[in-house]
């Protein structure tokens, strides 16, 4: 059971995200079936297992940068228990502000949570990051690259 990579999924017409089956067993066994779903940019979703989100709230008391993000996570987010099909509800503000999220999405495992992207958003990310395999190899070896 691995928690890595990305999988195609959907946000259905009722605004429910289906958590890919490939992640469910790991997430449910480690954290349970309740999640905190939010957005920092109203383009992508962050899906935190509820215990991970609770730890973020605790950590925000001593981390000023994290503390500054908490109002956005609170405003854009909500807790949602996964249903029998592994679907969680998308928060109201995201439904209103980001109608393009409905339909096909890509769900990626990132350390201890999921990130949800539309294909258009993924294109923007790859364009912004633009790193070659050679540059990546240099970074992995402990070096730096010129990003100018």
Secondary structure, DSSP 8 states (H G I E B T S, - for coil): ----SEEEEEE-TTSEEE--HHHHHHHHHHH-SEEEEE-SSSSSEEEEEHHHHHHHHHHTTT-HHHHHHHHHHHHH-EEEE--TTSEEE--HHHHHH-GGGSEEEEEEEETTEEEEE-HHHHHHHHHHH---HHHHHHHHTT------
